[in-house]
Amino acid sequence: MKYLFFVFTFTIGFTSPGQKSTTPRLVVGIVVDQMCYEYLYRFYDKYSEGGFKRLMSGGTNCRNTLYNFIPTYTGPGHASIYTGTTPNNHGIVANDWYDRDTKREINCVEDSSVHSIGVVSDYGKFSPLNLKANTITDQLKLTYPDAKVVSISIKNRGAILPGGHLSDGSYWFDFNSGDFITSSFYTEKLPNWVNKFNEEKHVDKLMKGKWETYYPIDTYTESGEDNSPYEVLLPGKTQPIFPYDMDMMRNSIMKLTQFVHTPFANTFLTDFAIEAICSESLGKDDQSDILAISYSTPDIIGHAFGPYSKEIEDTYIRLDLELKRLLETLDEKIGKKEYTLFLTADHAVVPVPQQLVDKGLPGGYLFLDQYLPDLREQLISKFGADLIESHMNLNIYLNNNLIAMKELDQTEIKSFIMDEVAKWEGVKRVFDSKQLYNTSVDDEWKDMVRKGYYPKKSGDIMYILKPGYLPKSTDIESSHKGTSHGSAYSYDTHVPLLWYGKRIPVVEDYTRLEITDITPTLAHLLNLQLPNAVTGKPIQRILCK
């Protein structure tokens, strides 16, 4: 009898931790492209009870989550969220970079070996070819081939990088047709449900009437004036003010480009996400699936209007309603206690530098056309040749073949360039690629550059700007409007991180966390081996409830 009792208790103790009932049926990863942490609180009073507020009050709010590398762009951000490591490991160092072999700029997800599916344009010639580490979605498929992974976004990189190499379906927006498409890397034809969705012409239905503020515009006291001198004009507008005529946009030859400058593109993506949940039967069995959604439109609107615009406030008020609709669908289709969701951002954004300057705050512009030609002339004068092959993303690529052919001293050349670049207006630090491997623990700026450095894709010399500065190509009036991101500063690196659903405790966590901590946390929630290049750490407040 004792022997039987021993076997019984041993069996329960051994099998319980591995039961699939402990894992969510569906993980939903939401990345909001260009979301500042403060948007959760600045617009809080105008949010519904069922969107951001539900996630904040009903789950874990990680309030001190930061990016630990630069540049803070869309491609590196999405890759780091889903691989759990930084660009020096996964290889996505920017949205685009200079390719030394082909001598041209390449996109982070371009792949000439594949072709478009669902459209005749070249906008489907993309894949995760350049991603050099496994994602959490890859790890799930590698371990459980029957698991489903679907990833969607307006931007191709926002769909491709989260889906990883083994995605069952990654879909993005085609700016020629207005349809969702994919590439032959994944399939040779679109699923019937995607074709049916495309045939319904959702964009035409959404481009009617006017984009007016959801609430009366005079209640939008959390943002600046509507007619702001710091905002970009959309085609057909003489002032950057509400309302925006959707009918006029629809009749424009640039209608699809203008469409994604409105919050209705978020509605479009939510519609597609809901269709994916239903048509792919996600979360319908005990095997965990993953749906990755990247809302690109906030970034497109944010670049044009800046973080203190009424346009961005209205965008987030409306995005909150999309989240509410998505959560209600998950409750109905998957079950309130059967899914786990996280929401974060691929980066935040700097306030419009000209606005900072006008308020007497640190900031400004580095106009490269005022400096680069002079630097090239100096190199010709001193070394007998222009030794700069390319300049991208604050990276200087040297013509190493020419340097070798002329038997020049590369160390001397680098030292000369670094000394000159350090004199440029707005430059904070300059780094030689070789110096990055001698990083001391107290040099946080160099460490962030090092984590974003990948030898075959990054430059020979990298530099960072002072707080509040942006690089620009030319000094003209339009250069002082709109904004961007990419720096190591908190306005770009501090992002929201919300967790909600199955196995998620209700808590606010102020511990400093890094964006690379998301994937190892997911690995433990899904009882998976860590993906191959993970350097982040699991979030213990979530796992040890």
N, C-alpha and C positions, 0 to 999 in steps of 0.2 A: 504493500500500500504506500509506503514511504517512497518507494522507487517510482511508482506511477505519479505521485504528487510532484516529485522532482522533475520528471520529464514534462509534465503539464506546465509548470511555471517556467521552465527553461524555454519551451516553445513560444509562449506568449511574450516573454521578454525579448526573444530573438526576432520575432516577426513584426511586432507592433511598429517599431520605428520606420520600417521600410514600406508600410502599407501606403498605397497610392491615395487612400482617403485623406491622408494628411496634407496632400498637395492640392493646390487650386486646379480646377478643371480648365481654367483659362487665365493666362496672365495678359493683361493689357498694358502695354507701355506707351505712354503719351509724351511726346517731346514737343513743346511749344517753341517754335523757332523765334528767338530773340524775346525772351521774357525776363524782365527784371524781377528780382525777389519782391520788391516793394509793391508791385502791382497787386499782389494778394491783399495788401492792407490799404493801399491808396484808394482803390476802387471798391473796397469791401462792402460799404453800405449800399452800393447799387447792385451787388450780386444777388442772385436768387438763393433760396435755401437749398436748392438741389444740385448745385454745381461746385464751384470752388469751396463754398462754405461747408458743404457736406463732406468734402474730402478733408478739409482742415479740422473740422470738429469730430469727425468719425474715424479718424485714422492717425497715422504718425506724421507729424509735421517737422521735418528736418530743417531747422531755420538757419543753419550755418553751413550750408553746402557750397563749395567753391570748386572752380576749375584749378587744376594744379599744373597747367602747362600753357604755353602759347604757341601758335595763335588761336584765339578763341573764335573760330569760324564754324560754319554749319557742318562741313565734312568731318573735321577732326572731332567736333563735339559729339556727333552721332556715333562715330566709330568708337570713341572712348567710353560712351555710355554703355554700349552693347558688347565691347570686348573686355572691359574692366582694366584697361591699361592705356598708356599714353602714346602719342604719335611716334616716339622713338622706337616703339615696339610694333605698333600696328601699321605704320607706314603712311597714314593719311595725314600729311603735314599741313595741308591747306585745301581750299576748294579747287584750286588750280596751282600748278607749279611748273617750273622750267625743266624740261626733260633734256638731259645732256646728250642722250643718244640720238634723238630725232631733231634736236636743236629747235624745239618749239615748246610753246605752252600747252600743257595737257590738263584735262579735267580729272578730278580725283576718281571718277567712276567710269571714264570712257574706256571703250574696248572695241577696237576696229574688227575683231574677229567674229563679232556677233551682229545680228541684224534686228531691225524693228519688228515687233509683233503687234498687229492691230492698227498699223498706220504705215504709209509709204515713205514718210520722212525719215531722216537720220536720227531723230530724237530718241530712238530706242536702242542705239548702239552703245549700250552701257551695261556694266556688270560690276561685281565686287572684285574684279581682277587685281586691283591695286591694294586691296585690304590684306595685310600680311599676318593677321592673327585671327583666331576663331572667335566668333560671337557666342553669347549665351544661347542664341537661337540655333547656331550650328551645334552646340553641345547637346541641346535637347534632341535635335534630329539625329545626331550621331549615336546617342544612347537609345533613343526610342524612335525608330524610323517611322512608326505609325503616327507620331505626333504631327500636328499641323502648324506651320509657321506662315503667316501672311503679313506683309508689310505694305503700307500705303502712304503716299504723300503727294503734294503738288510737285515738289522738287524731286528729281531723280535720285540725288544722293540721300535725301531724307527717307526714301523707300528702300534703296539698295543696301546701304550700310547696316541698318538695323536688321534686315532680313538675313544678312550673312550669305554664305556660300551655298547653303542647302535649303534655302527658302522654297516653300511650295508655290508661292506666288508673290512677287513684288511688283507693284503697279504705281505709275506716276502719270502726271498730267502732260498731254501733248498740246503745245501752244499753237499748233497749226489746225488741229481738228477739234480741240476741246474735249477729247476723249481720254480715258485712262488707257495706258498702253503698257507693254513690257518688252523684254528682249528675248532673243532665241537662247540666251544663257539658261533661261528657266523653262521655256516651253516653245512649241512650234505653232500654237494657236491659243487665242484667248479663251478662257472658260466661257461657257454659254451665259453664265450670269453676268459676266463683265460686258459681253457683247450686248446683252439685253439692257443693262444699265446705260451703256453708251447710246443705244438707240432711243432712249427716253429723252435725250437732249436736255439734261438738267440745267446746263449753263444758260441756255436760251430762256428757260422758265425763271431762273433767278435774276436775269438781267432785265427786269421790268420795273417801271416806276422810278423811285428815287432812293438813294441812300441818305436817309435822314437819321438824326440821332434817335436812339431808342426811347430815351426820356427827353423832356424839354431841354433844349441846349443851355438854357440859363441855369439849370441845376448842375451842370458839369463844372462845378467849382474846384474839382480835383486836378484840372488841367488849365493850360494857359488860354490866351485869347484865340478865337477861331481864325481870324485873319492875321496869321503870324508871318513875319518876314523871314523866318527860319525854315519854312516848309517849301517843298518842291511843288510846282504846278503840274497837275495831270493834264493830258491833252484836252484842249477845248475849254480849259478854265483860265480865267483872268485873275482869279483870286483863289487861294487855297481854303475855301470855306464851304460849309454845308448849305444846301443839299448838293449831292452829286447825282447827275442825271443818268440813270442806268440805261434808259432807252437810247440816249445819245451814244453811250458807250457801245451798246449792242450794234448800232449802225456804223460804227467806226471800223476801219481796217485793222485797228489795233485792239479790237474788242477783248480778246482773250488776255492780252497783257494788262489791259485796264481792269478786267474782271478780277484778277488776283490781287489788285490793289483795293479790293473791297472785302468786308467781312463775310460776304455771301459765299466766297470761296471756301470758308470754313464750314459753312452749311453743306456745301457740295461734298466736301471730304467726309463730313459726318454721315451724310446719306450713303456714301460709298462704304464707309466702315460698317454701318448697320447692315447693309446688303451683304458684306463679306461675312459677318457673324452668322447671318441666317443661311446664306447659300453654301458656305463651306462647313456648316454644322459645327462651328467652333465650340469647344467646351461641352460637347454632347455626350462624352463618355468619361471614363475614369482616367484616361490618359491626358495629361496636361497639354494644352496648345498655347501658342503665343500669337497675339495680334499686336503689331507695332504701328502706331499712328503718329505721323509727324505733321503738325499744323504749320505750314510754311508761311501762310498769309500774314501773320503778325510781324514777321521779319520784313516782308515786302512793304507793308504799310509803315512799319517803324523806320525803315531807311528813308522813306520819303518825308515823313512828318515829324519824327522825333518822339522821345518818350513823354514830353509834356504837352502833346497835342490833343485836341478834342477827338481827332480821328482815332488815335490809339486808345483813348479811354472808351470810346464807343465800340471799338473792335473787341476789347476785353469784356465789356458788358455783354456783348452778343456771343462771344466765345463761351462765357459762363453758361449761357442757355444751351449751347451745343453740348457741353459737358453734361448738363442736366439730362438732356435727351438721350445721350449715350448711356449714362448710368441707369436710366429707367429701362432702356433696352436690355442692358446686361442683367438687371434684376429679373426681368421677365423671361429672357431666353436662357440664361445660365443659372440664375438663382442667387439671391442676395448673399449667401454665405459660401458660394462656390467659385468665385473669381477673386483675383488679386490684381490691383491696379497701382501703377506708379505714374506720377507726373513730374516732369522736370523740364529744363530748357537746354538747348545746345550752346547758348551763350546769352548774355544780356546786351547792353548797348551804352555807349557814351552819350551824354546830352550833346546837342548840336554845339560844336566848339565855338561858333560865332556867338551863340547865345551866352556861353560861359564868358567869353571875352567882353561882351557888352555889359555883363553884370559884374565885371571886375574880378572874375574868378580865374584860376589857372587853366589855360587851354589855348588852342590855336591850331594852325595848320603847318605842315611841312610840305611846301610846294616843290616837288621833285624836279620839275623842269627848270627851276632856278639853281639847282645844285648839281645834278647828274652831268649835264654837258660840261660844266667847268671841271668836274672831277676827271672826266674822260680826257679833256685837254691837258690836265696836269700829268696824267699818266703818259700821254704821248710825249710831253716835254721831258719828263724825267726818265722814262724807260723806253721811249722810241715806238710805242704802240698803245692803242686803246686795249687794255687787258680785261675789260669788263664784257662778258658774253651776254649777260642778262641781269635784270633787276626785277624781282617780284616779291611781294609780301615782306618787305623790309629785309630781303635776302639778296646779297650780291654774289652772283655766280662769275667766277673768274674763267678766262680762256686758258685753261691749264695746258692745252696742247701748244698754244702759241708761246706760253711762258717757257715750256720745255724746249721748244724749237729754238728760241732765242737764248736759251741757257741763262735765264734770269733767275734771281734769287726770290723764290716765292715768299719766304718769310719777310724779306724786306718789302715786297710789294704789299703784302697784307698789312704790315705795320704802317706803311705810308697811307693806305686807304683808310684804315681804322682811325688814324690821327686826323685825317681830313673830315671823315664822316662825324666824328665826335664834335666838330666845330659847327655843324649844321644846326640851325634853329629848331629847337624842340627835341633834339636827340638826347636821350638819357644815358644809355649804355651801348657799347659796341663790343661784339664778341667774335673771336676767331673760332672756327669749328673745332680746332684741336684743343682750345682752352676749355671747351665745355666738359671735357672728360676729367678735368682737374677741379671740379666743383667742390668748394668747401661747404659744410653743412649750414653755415650762416649766410651764404650768398643766395638769397631766395630768388632774385631776378635771374641770375645765371642758371639756377636749377630749373626754373620754368622754361627757359629757352632750351636747355639741354633735353628736357622731356619732350619737347616739340621738334627735336632735330632728328632727321633720318638721313644718313650720309648720301645716298644715291639721289635723293629728292630735294634736299635742302641746299642752301648756298654755302659758299666758303666763308663768308662774313655775314653776320646777322646783327641787327641793331634794334633797339626798342626806343619808343618815344616817351616824353614826359607825360604826366597825367593830363588828360583833357585834350591831347593832340591827336590829329588824324593826318595821315599822308594823303596828298592830293596831287593830281598830275599837272593841273594848270590853275593859275590864280585869276579866275574870272568870277563874275557875280554869282553864277549858279553853284560854284564850288563852295560857297558859304551857306548853302541850304542843305537840309537833310543831314543824315549822320551814318555812322557805321560802328564797327566793333573789331576786336582782334587782339586787344592788349592784355597785359597781366594785371590790370587794376580792377578793383572790386566792382566798379560799374559794369565791367564785362564778365567778371568771373563769379559773382555772387548770384546764384540762381535758386528758384524754389525747388524743393523736393518733397513731394507728398506721397504717402503710401496709404492704401485703403483696401479693405476687403478681408479675405480669409487669412487667418494667422497674423493679422496686423493689429497691434495694440493701439489704444487711444492714448497718445502722449505727444507732448512737444519736446523736441530734443535740440538743445543748443550746442551739443558737441560739434567741434569742427570736423566736417566730413568732406571727402573729395568725390568728384563726379565718378571716379573709377571704383567707388565702393558699391555702386548699384548692382553691377553684374555678380560679384561674389555673394551679395545678399540674395539675389535671385537664385543663384546656384544652390544655396542652402534651403531656400523655400521650396525648391523643386527637387531636392535630394539628388543633385547632380554633381559630378566631378567639376572642379573649377575649369573653365576654358583655358587653353594652353598658355596664354601670355599674361594672365591676370597679375596685376601688381596692387590692386585695391584690396581693402579689408572689408569683411562683412559688417554690417551695422548691427551691433549687439543689442541696442534698445529694441529693435524689431524682432530679433531672433530669440531673445532671452526674456520673454514676457512671463 
